[in-house]
Structure formats: structure tokens, C-alpha cells
């Protein structure tokens, strides 16, 4: 790096040392799969192998019931690719209003705004009708007074609520002293399940910015969900029930005086994880399904239990792709195995395209853009088409979708970002679908809605991003390499 007219490096030695140390830390501590992934032996048979009953996931020894985390692929499912924003929430409201037996919602953000209030009022109305209503909200970072009051109001309404307490309350459970890593773990799964008949999964949170209602353009969020009916919905209901039970069990295991202090119920919910017959979707009057005979498989991961099933799925699908890969994701901060899988796909002739957001809206310290861009050059050199989402940089909203399509046939969509947090810290869920119609609809939607808002990264820019010359960019990159697994 040159300064003034001398052409000599004037960058402080301490920062140079920090940069070198961070790189050494990065390359010596790369997270790798727990074993040589056995599914790679099937890579030559194509992405659809992931739907086989004997697909060889590496199963964590801490997973008590693998069938709840990687249930079998379900045939005869209907899938509707949803639009984002107002269209998505209008359909959600319509489905919830028709609930007759149960209404269950899990989300990471449940805002005290018009959308959050509207969803809450729908759930409260259904509860008054005697319909089972349950809500899971992630426990992380919910310390604001307004949020606390809203959650207390929900709890007092009769809607069964789990997980809204701040993480620090975990210290008050008997025989449980969480580590710093455990304190940073989050419930990031997202479900809407109605009457064991209709389910919605994707990345959408319950807040105005996800519904296109926020008055500020920069807060509008581009997300992606799918609606499903058929046998896979029961897998979603059982996943929700497991999460609800686990959270309530932890709350109920506290000493009596702690439960009274925090006003928590000692009652552990009924064990309703057993499979049930799936209800008909006829009375929901859902129109224009993208595919009425798709195969779908729910896959979940819980890092607390050493589970990496979604990560394994991505690695396999990348390694097995033969024709093309299209990735749309809010984050791209890969480990070496994931990055190599993308690069190797391109090198063996697969057309790989990625749309990634690096905007300011999600990252006030601007660490994410620096570290994401650090990975561009090897990708671009291998022939990967890397597109940067430009809406955020132009004053628009952020990209929050998590979607990938493989060989115009297999699609994956859910809550899983391509970053260390989703691999190592968050509980996550995705649905993998075997359907050329769904794959085609998602591909078309991305080409029409997202590529016009994106810019192809040139080889020259990728090289500049690899090791930036600006001092503060170097500092951010060095620091990001150290903390990226918790970012």
C-alpha cells in the first residue's frame, strides 16, 4: 500500500501483524465436516439422490430421533411458490383465518407493528374459538421494553408462547451453565402450520418490512417462501412440536422460586410429536399451485446437538450438480469445504450463478461486505457468475431470501444462510423439492426480480476485493476472520 510520494508502506506494524495473525487463524481453524461425507459416493448419480430413503447423512450421536430431523421424502405434495411482500402476507392471513383445529407459528422476529399485531390478533381470535394456537419466538436480543410488553401481552392472551425470554435466563435452569457459544445460539427456524393441512416455510419474519409496508424504502426486504400441502406438512408440524416441547421443558425445569420470579409455567406440553394423518387442503381454496404432484423433504439442523444436516445437503447438491446451480442468499461467508464445492462445480463445467447481498442495511460495521468479497476471486477465476445485490447500496431494501436450484429440478428453500452462524449456532429448517415446475418458477422469479437488481462482479473487482488496500478495510477483514463464526 502506497502513501504520499515515497511509495513505501506506512501501514502500522501492529495492524499488519493482526492481519497476518487473522489469516493464519482462518486457514488453520477452517471448520470441516465431521467425517468424510459418505454421500459423496453418490454424487455421480445427481441431486435427486437426496430424496432416497437410504441417503447417507452423517448422523450426530446427539440426535435422539433422526426421523424428526431428516424425515423421509414425501411424494404427492402440492407446492406454491409465493411472491414476497404484501402478496405473501395476504395469503398467510387467508390461510390462518380458515384454521379450525390448530394454528402454529415459529419465527425469529415477531415485531410490534401492524403486521405483528395483525398476526397476533388472528391468533388471539382463533384461540377464543377454542382452536389450539401456539407461537415460538427466538430468545435472542429481545431486551427492549416495547418488545417485552408486546410478548407479555401475547402470553396473557391465551396464545401459548414459547421462547421469547432473553438468553440470560438460561443461567437459571438447574445443572445448566451455558457457554458463550451456547448463549449465542438462536432458534432461526420458520414455520406456519395450519390444521396439519397447509404449511409455509422460507426466510420471512413477521414484520412490516417483510410485507412491503414500511414507509422507508431502505427497510423493504426481499424474501422468498413456499406454501406446501400434503404429507410433508405433518413433518413440519412435528418439527414445531419438538421445538415447542424442548423450550417449555427447559422453562419448566427451573426451581420453583425462579419460575415464580419469571412468571413461567412449570407445565410441559403434551408429547404431540407422533405422526398424524394430514388434513385436506380443499377448504383453504388455494389457487394456482406451481406443482400439484411434487416430492418434498424437510431437513433440519440443531448445532447444539452437533447436527449439520442442511450443510451436508448443500455440499452434496453442489457436488452432484451436472448442468447448473443458481443460488440466491442473504449471506455468503463459507468455510473451505463449501467454497471448494462451489468452485469445483464450476470447474467441471457446471454453470454456477450466485446472487449475494453485501449491503449496509444488515451490517452497520461493514464487516460482512469485506469478508464476503474476500471469497470472490477464487469463485470468479473458476468461472462462477457472482452477482452482488445492489438494491441496498442504492438506497433500497435488503435481500433476505435463502434459495438454491440445482440442474433445473431440485430446489432448496428455508431459513438457512450460507454462513457460519447457520452452520454452527442456529437451529434451521429447509424444504428440498424434486420438481421441475418449482425449480423453473424459482429460476424465473430470480431472473425477473433479482438479477435486474444485481451487478456481475468482474475479475478486476474480485481481485481488488481479495485483499483491499484501504487500511480500515484491511482491519475489518482481519477482525472478521477472527469473529466470523459468531457474526
Secondary structure, DSSP 8 states (H G I E B T S, - for coil): ---TTT----S-HHHHHHHHHHHHHHHHS----SS--GGGGGGGG-GGGGGSTT------TT-S-HHHHS---EEEEEEEE--STHHHHHHHHHHHHT-SSEEEEEES-B-SSHHHHHHHHHHHHHHHTT-EEEEEE--TT---HHHHHHHHHHHHTT-EEES-S-GGGGGGBTT----HHHHT-EE---EEEETTTEEEEES--BSGGGGT--SSGGG-EE--EEEEESTHHHHHHHHHHHHHHHHHHHHHTB-HHHHHHHT----------S-------GGG-----SEEEEEEEEEEEEGGGT--HHHHHHHHHHHH-SSEEEEEES-B---HHHHHHHHHHHHTT-EEEEEEE--GGG-TT-HHHHHHHHTHHHHHHHT-EEEEE-TTTTT--EE--EEEEETTTEEEEES--BSHHHHHTEEEEEEEEE-HHHHHHHHHHHHHHTGGGEEE--HHHHHHHHT--SHHHHHHHHHHHHHGGG-
